Structures are given as C-alpha cells and as structure tokens.
Amino acid sequence: MRKYIIAGNWKMNKTVSESIALAKGIVDAVKGIKKTEVVIAPTYLAAAKVADVVKGTNVKLAIQDIHWQDQGAYTGKVSVDMVKEIGAEYIIIGHSEQRQYFHETEETVNLKVKKTLAANIKPIICIGETLPQREANELKTVLSTQITGAFKDVSSADAEKCVLAYEPVWAIGTGKVATDEQAEEAHAYIRSVIKDLYGAKIADEMRIQYGGSMKPGNAAGLLSQNDIDGGLIGGAALKADSFFAIIDAAEKR
C-alpha cells in the first residue's frame, strides 16, 4: 500500500524567523502522525535553519529547486551537495512556476532529476497542463511528454525513488481546483504512462501527489481517489493549522 505524502511548498514566502516559527508549529502539530509522510520546503535562505528544527522529528526537509551542475558561475543557484549537507531528503523539480517564469525545459528537468538521484535524494517531479492545453484536449500529450522527458535514461531502480506531483497549472494559486474525478482521471493516466515505462510493479508503488490548490475543505475528497497519494500544498501550507488539517485528512484515510 502506498504511503500518503503531504508536502508543503512555501514558495517565496516567510522570512527566516517566520520559517523557523512555522516549522516548529508543524513539528508540534504532527507528533502523533504515523501513516503519512510530512515534508516541508522553505526558501533557500531559511532551509538550513528549518533543517535544524526538523532534525530528529517526523517532518522531512525538501528544497524548492537545484541546479544540475556541482558548482560554478551560476549566480542565485544552489547545488545538490549544498542541500544534502543540511539534510534535505527531497527536491522539488519542474514546478510549473519554474517552467513558466524561469524557462525550465524537459531537458533541464531530466538533468536535475538525475543529479538529485545520484546524490541519493528523492525528487518530487512536477507535471501538469495549462488551461489552454486542457481545453484543446492535450492533457494526455502534455503529461506523457513531461513524464518521458523527466525519466529519460533513469533506471528502474532510481525511478522507484521518485514522487510525481500532478499540478493542473490553471488550479495553482487561483483558488480553482480540479474536481475529484478530473484529478483522478489525470492521476490514473499518469500511472499508466509509468506502467508503460517501468512495468506494473513500479507504477503501482509510485506515489503521485495532487498539486492544484488542495486545502482542508477539499483534501478528503481528493485523497479518497484510488490514484491520489497525497498533496503538494502551496497556500494552505503557510499556516500550521491548515497544513495539519490536510495531513489529518490523509492520516484518517
């Protein structure tokens, strides 16, 4: 049985002191959580301090992105060895905002995925369609292209370590949300693509999060779907109580 994974992506929110306070609030709130994996992704600036807060707890640290090179003249970027040293266990790769604003491509997603796996860190690979793509009936084409691009030259053994996050771009930060049925349809298709690439066992075991405005009011319905294994949470992850409410919905499944 796949273990739910609820990850909070804080994006460009919270100062360092605010991040420490939020992390402490989440750690306190989830002490009794047993069945659900809890992950938080603060800003680069706050990551080391948050790592100290979550060390030895049942909350895991994620980083919002990395560069695929080990070091060099890449102003504003961080490398895998930097985030590994502070205890990062996950790295978010290919988020729609990286694709939209910072020219992320299928090639750079793939480079980051392989670099992350080589460092024995787990990638959370984001995929999803825009509203025009959905309305043009391109959902399956977009998802298939993004998945096959991300997993190019990735072995079965490494693929097993990956988490996918389906994020319909039109539902991120807009307050809109895919219906339970729309989300499940996309997740089921994603799993079928993984099955074609790696076989039924890996497809059945791979966790696929929903990442389009999941919040306390809709979490239970989304998480009740057969192929939805958690959430990549944005706005609702910026307060400990709303983030915990989503985690609690997963825990009670």
KEKELO-652037 format. One record per residue (C-alpha): residue in three letters; residue number from 1; x, y, z. Coordinates in nm, 3 decimals. Example, Ala and Ser with C-alpha at 12.3 -4.5 7.8 and 13.67 -1.06 7.14 Angstrom:
REM KEKELO-652037
type|seq|u|v|w
Ala|1|1.230|-0.450|0.780 .
Ser|2|1.367|-0.106|0.714 .
END
This chain:
REM KEKELO-652037
type|seq|u|v|w
Met|1|0.000|0.000|0.000 .
Arg|2|0.132|0.343|-0.093 .
Lys|3|0.204|0.577|0.197 .
Tyr|4|0.048|0.922|0.169 .
Ile|5|0.293|1.209|0.130 .
Ile|6|0.185|1.564|0.212 .
Ala|7|0.446|1.824|0.119 .
Gly|8|0.426|2.197|0.188 .
Asn|9|0.587|2.417|-0.077 .
Trp|10|0.633|2.756|0.087 .
Lys|11|0.748|2.918|-0.239 .
Met|12|0.879|3.275|-0.189 .
Asn|13|0.707|3.323|0.144 .
Lys|14|0.822|3.367|0.506 .
Thr|15|1.131|3.534|0.644 .
Val|16|1.386|3.316|0.819 .
Ser|17|1.237|3.385|1.163 .
Glu|18|0.884|3.323|1.032 .
Ser|19|1.001|3.000|0.870 .
Ile|20|1.151|2.877|1.196 .
Ala|21|0.826|2.953|1.379 .
Leu|22|0.614|2.778|1.115 .
Ala|23|0.839|2.474|1.113 .
Lys|24|0.818|2.449|1.491 .
Gly|25|0.440|2.475|1.474 .
Ile|26|0.421|2.197|1.217 .
Val|27|0.660|1.972|1.410 .
Asp|28|0.446|2.013|1.722 .
Ala|29|0.123|1.952|1.532 .
Val|30|0.228|1.629|1.361 .
Lys|31|0.395|1.448|1.651 .
Gly|32|0.120|1.187|1.652 .
Ile|33|0.115|1.131|1.277 .
Lys|34|0.215|0.775|1.189 .
Lys|35|0.080|0.678|0.846 .
Thr|36|0.151|0.994|0.649 .
Glu|37|0.487|1.131|0.537 .
Val|38|0.518|1.503|0.609 .
Val|39|0.756|1.723|0.407 .
Ile|40|0.818|2.099|0.406 .
Ala|41|1.004|2.309|0.150 .
Pro|42|1.112|2.653|0.278 .
Thr|43|1.309|2.912|0.084 .
Tyr|44|1.679|2.858|0.024 .
Leu|45|1.761|3.126|0.280 .
Ala|46|1.564|2.954|0.556 .
Ala|47|1.643|2.593|0.465 .
Ala|48|1.942|2.542|0.697 .
Lys|49|1.759|2.689|0.996 .
Val|50|1.446|2.484|0.922 .
Ala|51|1.666|2.176|0.887 .
Asp|52|1.776|2.225|1.248 .
Val|53|1.412|2.246|1.359 .
Val|54|1.301|1.927|1.184 .
Lys|55|1.608|1.717|1.260 .
Gly|56|1.509|1.405|1.453 .
Thr|57|1.136|1.464|1.400 .
Asn|58|0.884|1.306|1.164 .
Val|59|0.896|1.612|0.936 .
Lys|60|1.131|1.593|0.637 .
Leu|61|1.306|1.876|0.456 .
Ala|62|1.263|1.947|0.086 .
Ile|63|1.436|2.208|-0.129 .
Gln|64|1.240|2.400|-0.392 .
Asp|65|1.488|2.351|-0.678 .
Ile|66|1.855|2.286|-0.753 .
His|67|2.097|2.338|-1.039 .
Trp|68|2.227|2.033|-1.224 .
Gln|69|2.591|2.140|-1.205 .
Asp|70|2.803|2.064|-0.898 .
Gln|71|2.940|2.418|-0.871 .
Gly|72|3.039|2.714|-1.082 .
Ala|73|2.934|3.055|-1.211 .
Tyr|74|2.557|3.016|-1.166 .
Thr|75|2.457|3.318|-0.961 .
Gly|76|2.149|3.263|-0.748 .
Lys|77|2.151|2.884|-0.775 .
Val|78|2.226|2.604|-0.529 .
Ser|79|2.376|2.262|-0.589 .
Val|80|2.288|1.915|-0.467 .
Asp|81|2.590|1.887|-0.236 .
Met|82|2.488|2.212|-0.062 .
Val|83|2.138|2.089|0.018 .
Lys|84|2.250|1.737|0.102 .
Glu|85|2.485|1.872|0.367 .
Ile|86|2.196|2.030|0.558 .
Gly|87|1.987|1.713|0.546 .
Ala|88|1.747|1.763|0.255 .
Glu|89|1.562|1.442|0.172 .
Tyr|90|1.353|1.572|-0.118 .
Ile|91|1.397|1.822|-0.401 .
Ile|92|1.106|1.970|-0.596 .
Ile|93|1.184|1.964|-0.969 .
Gly|94|0.998|2.104|-1.267 .
His|95|0.740|2.307|-1.077 .
Ser|96|0.503|2.488|-1.312 .
Glu|97|0.634|2.824|-1.191 .
Gln|98|0.988|2.719|-1.282 .
Arg|99|0.860|2.614|-1.624 .
Gln|100|0.655|2.932|-1.673 .
Tyr|101|0.883|3.202|-1.533 .
Phe|102|1.235|3.059|-1.541 .
His|103|1.248|2.868|-1.868 .
Glu|104|1.258|2.516|-1.725 .
Thr|105|1.257|2.259|-2.005 .
Glu|106|1.215|1.883|-2.027 .
Glu|107|1.594|1.862|-2.068 .
Thr|108|1.675|2.063|-1.755 .
Val|109|1.414|1.871|-1.554 .
Asn|110|1.582|1.548|-1.659 .
Leu|111|1.929|1.679|-1.570 .
Lys|112|1.805|1.782|-1.225 .
Val|113|1.628|1.452|-1.166 .
Lys|114|1.942|1.253|-1.245 .
Lys|115|2.161|1.481|-1.034 .
Thr|116|1.920|1.451|-0.740 .
Leu|117|1.902|1.072|-0.764 .
Ala|118|2.283|1.045|-0.789 .
Ala|119|2.302|1.224|-0.453 .
Asn|120|2.057|0.974|-0.301 .
Ile|121|1.790|1.242|-0.258 .
Lys|122|1.433|1.185|-0.374 .
Pro|123|1.289|1.405|-0.649 .
Ile|124|0.933|1.536|-0.640 .
Ile|125|0.877|1.577|-1.014 .
Cys|126|0.602|1.822|-1.109 .
Ile|127|0.395|1.781|-1.422 .
Gly|128|0.072|1.934|-1.545 .
Glu|129|-0.118|2.115|-1.816 .
Thr|130|-0.224|2.476|-1.866 .
Leu|131|-0.587|2.571|-1.920 .
Pro|132|-0.545|2.619|-2.298 .
Gln|133|-0.383|2.276|-2.319 .
Arg|134|-0.669|2.115|-2.128 .
Glu|135|-0.929|2.292|-2.339 .
Ala|136|-0.750|2.174|-2.654 .
Asn|137|-0.771|1.812|-2.529 .
Glu|138|-0.392|1.797|-2.498 .
Leu|139|-0.386|1.670|-2.139 .
Lys|140|-0.251|1.324|-2.219 .
Thr|141|0.002|1.450|-2.471 .
Val|142|0.138|1.709|-2.227 .
Leu|143|0.160|1.464|-1.937 .
Ser|144|0.319|1.190|-2.147 .
Thr|145|0.579|1.431|-2.287 .
Gln|146|0.667|1.566|-1.943 .
Ile|147|0.690|1.222|-1.782 .
Thr|148|0.900|1.063|-2.055 .
Gly|149|1.124|1.370|-2.060 .
Ala|150|1.178|1.366|-1.684 .
Phe|151|1.260|0.994|-1.677 .
Lys|152|1.488|0.981|-1.982 .
Asp|153|1.779|0.745|-1.904 .
Val|154|1.655|0.695|-1.546 .
Ser|155|1.683|0.331|-1.435 .
Ser|156|1.400|0.132|-1.282 .
Ala|157|1.586|0.126|-0.950 .
Asp|158|1.607|0.506|-0.949 .
Ala|159|1.251|0.554|-1.073 .
Glu|160|1.128|0.373|-0.763 .
Lys|161|1.265|0.656|-0.550 .
Cys|162|1.072|0.930|-0.730 .
Val|163|0.747|1.104|-0.638 .
Leu|164|0.530|1.266|-0.904 .
Ala|165|0.315|1.572|-0.841 .
Tyr|166|0.031|1.641|-1.082 .
Glu|167|-0.041|2.012|-1.082 .
Pro|168|-0.300|2.143|-1.324 .
Val|169|-0.145|2.484|-1.385 .
Trp|170|-0.485|2.651|-1.406 .
Ala|171|-0.559|2.546|-1.047 .
Ile|172|-0.238|2.671|-0.882 .
Gly|173|-0.281|2.979|-0.669 .
Thr|174|-0.611|3.058|-0.838 .
Gly|175|-0.843|2.907|-0.581 .
Lys|176|-0.977|2.682|-0.857 .
Val|177|-0.942|2.311|-0.811 .
Ala|178|-0.991|2.012|-1.034 .
Thr|179|-1.290|1.803|-0.935 .
Asp|180|-1.211|1.477|-0.761 .
Glu|181|-1.297|1.298|-1.085 .
Gln|182|-1.079|1.523|-1.303 .
Ala|183|-0.785|1.479|-1.068 .
Glu|184|-0.830|1.102|-1.051 .
Glu|185|-0.853|1.075|-1.429 .
Ala|186|-0.521|1.255|-1.470 .
His|187|-0.353|1.055|-1.193 .
Ala|188|-0.472|0.725|-1.341 .
Tyr|189|-0.333|0.826|-1.679 .
Ile|190|-0.001|0.926|-1.522 .
Arg|191|0.021|0.585|-1.357 .
Ser|192|-0.048|0.418|-1.693 .
Val|193|0.244|0.607|-1.851 .
Ile|194|0.473|0.493|-1.569 .
Lys|195|0.348|0.138|-1.624 .
Asp|196|0.443|0.162|-1.991 .
Leu|197|0.789|0.289|-1.897 .
Tyr|198|0.872|0.070|-1.598 .
Gly|199|0.610|-0.202|-1.557 .
Ala|200|0.315|-0.261|-1.328 .
Lys|201|0.506|-0.303|-1.000 .
Ile|202|0.679|0.036|-1.010 .
Ala|203|0.363|0.204|-1.141 .
Asp|204|0.160|0.057|-0.856 .
Glu|205|0.414|0.166|-0.595 .
Met|206|0.496|0.516|-0.722 .
Arg|207|0.329|0.794|-0.524 .
Ile|208|0.151|1.065|-0.719 .
Gln|209|0.055|1.383|-0.535 .
Tyr|210|-0.213|1.630|-0.635 .
Gly|211|-0.077|1.984|-0.653 .
Gly|212|-0.356|2.220|-0.751 .
Ser|213|-0.499|2.420|-0.460 .
Met|214|-0.555|2.131|-0.219 .
Lys|215|-0.683|2.270|0.109 .
Pro|216|-0.866|2.146|0.421 .
Gly|217|-1.207|2.172|0.256 .
Asn|218|-1.130|1.951|-0.043 .
Ala|219|-0.847|1.729|0.081 .
Ala|220|-1.060|1.437|0.198 .
Gly|221|-1.238|1.404|-0.135 .
Leu|222|-0.921|1.422|-0.339 .
Leu|223|-0.734|1.183|-0.113 .
Ser|224|-1.016|0.929|-0.135 .
Gln|225|-0.937|0.870|-0.503 .
Asn|226|-0.757|0.548|-0.591 .
Asp|227|-0.456|0.707|-0.759 .
Ile|228|-0.405|1.020|-0.548 .
Asp|229|-0.137|0.958|-0.286 .
Gly|230|-0.102|1.297|-0.120 .
Gly|231|-0.065|1.662|-0.197 .
Leu|232|0.193|1.924|-0.288 .
Ile|233|0.045|2.212|-0.092 .
Gly|234|0.101|2.582|-0.156 .
Gly|235|-0.107|2.846|0.024 .
Ala|236|-0.258|2.609|0.279 .
Ala|237|0.092|2.505|0.389 .
Leu|238|0.175|2.855|0.515 .
Lys|239|-0.021|2.808|0.837 .
Ala|240|0.038|2.513|1.066 .
Asp|241|-0.331|2.456|1.138 .
Ser|242|-0.447|2.441|0.776 .
Phe|243|-0.148|2.228|0.677 .
Phe|244|-0.219|1.991|0.964 .
Ala|245|-0.585|1.965|0.862 .
Ile|246|-0.475|1.826|0.524 .
Ile|247|-0.228|1.588|0.689 .
Asp|248|-0.501|1.475|0.927 .
Ala|249|-0.733|1.405|0.631 .
Ala|250|-0.464|1.176|0.486 .
Glu|251|-0.396|1.013|0.822 .
Lys|252|-0.764|0.922|0.860 .
Arg|253|-0.788|0.751|0.524 .
END
